[in-house]
Amino acid sequence: MEEFKDSDTWMREYRGVTIRTTDGSTFAGKINLGHNKRISDLFKTPCEQFVVLVDVVFRDSPERVVMINKNHIVWVEPGD
């Protein structure tokens, strides 16, 4: 069984993004860069198939957590 890591060992650095998916949905939220320097670095690594957005605004439901399959992303726009 894999040992659970303490949450303090995970690097947290959130950046605002807007993501459009192949079905035309648009998600605005924050993505954790972790140890990456740029948002684009998250999409270059094939080991993770999903990106996780927090504080997502989607269909009038604020502050949701959404996991999006990278294969269904059309574009990503960095925010503030």
MOPESUL-V69802 format. One line per field, one symbol per residue. ss: DSSP state (@ for helix, = for strand, . for the rest). phi: phi as a letter, one per 20 degrees, with the letter a starting at -180 (. if undefined). A space follows every 50 residues. Layout:
ss = ???
phi = ???
//
This chain:
ss = ......@@@....========....=======......@@@@@@.....= ========..=========@@@======..
phi = .fffefffeeedbecfbccddfenfcddaccefmefecffffeeeffdec ddddledbllcflddcddfgfdeebcdfdf
//
